[in-house]
Amino acid sequence: MWEFDPAPETADPKLKARYELFIDGEFVAPKGGKYFESINPANEKKLTELALGGAADVDAAFAAAQRAFDTVWGKMPGRERAKYIYRIARLLQDRAREFAVAETLDNGKPIRETRDFDVPMAAAHFFYHAGWADKLEYLAPGRRVQPLGVVGQVIPWNFPLLMLAWKIAPALAAGNCVVIKPATNTPITAVKLAEIFRDAGLPKGVVNVITGPGATGGLIMAHPKAAKIAFTGSTEVGKVIMKSIAGTDKRMTMELGGKAANIVFDDAPLDQAVEGIVNGIFFNQGQVCCAGSRLLVQESVAEAVIAKLKTRLRVLRVGDPMDKNTDVGAIVSKAQLDTIQGYLDIGVKEGAELWQPPFRRPAKGFYLPPTLFTEVTMSHRVAREEIFGPVLAILTFRTVEEAVEKANNTEYGLSAGVWTDKGSRILKLSTELKAGVVWANTFNKFDPTSPFGGYKESGFGREGGRQGLLDYLQVV
Ligand code: NAD
């Protein structure tokens, strides 16, 4: 049983007692005068408080963004825009440690992940898109490309900084201006990134950051000045937003939920596959839209894979996210922990078998050990619904056809994984699996050059690569 390592990282996240909205290049108090708290899910202590943006603030942000688009940003040559975006990337690198610590404190994800993945990947997105800013005409040879105007963006709490980069970098490279809302649970890196926009000398109003609850997100998505909206979050909220803007001429992209199949064939290198399964579902406590939350394992090796998996999970360290040795940190909030716990109860009630390694829950903080469900069938809710936690539903299959059918038997279609020694099988499955991303002999690999997005209820539009940029441009 793991005791928590008492030696945290010591970098100072430089948190202020209070953060304001970032509108028209300035940090300003919300017109309604209200603030909300952000807490550390690892110990439930208050970290800071943030401005609660309302309708008047959202209007001011869109007015500033439209002004910036009409007078400066929309007219600026791409090579000039690129300089600002490169500067943002470099300033983020300079403050990498501070951002990693702030993100871990706010979200509960292990410092190893924020340090080695979230922050460098966010910087990589700004670098990559800066490189495109003066080459946009190559996206559609022989045609003209134009920015859309002001884009409204709303993001979730699972990769707070990275989602900011995924949204803001392509919008700016394409010549658009932005009004963005981070998730209510994890707003800190958004207001810190606003400091970087200011320090990079980004013209006033080009990016505006409005913190607040879901209702504030609704105001941004439905705002009449938003030429395009980009949303990442749950399928449920995505549908509410789509209804709210039906009949308008807004462009939109939706990055929604997932229930990915990670498929292991009997010829796969099993130890490697087990590492891939662990990374697929326990990275970021399983709070990943493309998590490999359904393991489909070929019947002949199922027993061996499950035994190896249990051995591996016994040594996975669940604990203080600030400890460099932690593998699984805290769940983002009490509400999310309750949702996951609810699914554990549902799974057991439906007849699946639950397994967890020995774990002692600390008195404070929102923790859950890595959890397996075996004896699962396709009709079980734990095999069908997005749990968004460290919970793996394990199913078996006999033939390739059965694997494909089970993998595609879901309303989602964001990602899938295939573990096999056979190249021909990888090629076959990569066309037959209805998923935006198919990983072969790896999982959860990301790169700014690769488009990411869904089939079916996982959404539409792409982020990353040239396809992602095209979603921020009018091709004429
Ligand atoms: P959520 O849908 O509850 O919230 C996402 C964002 O929308 C938050 O900023 C929230 O404040 C805001 N919001 C809530 N109600 C709103 C409304 N009516 N109008 C406008 N905005 C509103 O999702 P979450 O719990 O923050 O994130 C988890 C979900 O996000 C999961 O379903 C996950 O799969 C999905 N996700 C998808 C991707 C992807 O790329 N496909 C990436 C990350 C997360």
Boltz pocket constraint, residues with backbone or C-beta under 6 A from the ligand:
constraints:
  - pocket:
      binder: B
      contacts: [[A, 154], [A, 155], [A, 156], [A, 157], [A, 158], [A, 159], [A, 181], [A, 182], [A, 183], [A, 184], [A, 212], [A, 213], [A, 214], [A, 215], [A, 216], [A, 217], [A, 218], [A, 219], [A, 221], [A, 232], [A, 233], [A, 234], [A, 235], [A, 237], [A, 238], [A, 240], [A, 241], [A, 254], [A, 255], [A, 256], [A, 257], [A, 258], [A, 288], [A, 289], [A, 290], [A, 386], [A, 388], [A, 414], [A, 454], [A, 458], [A, 459]]
      max_distance: 6.0
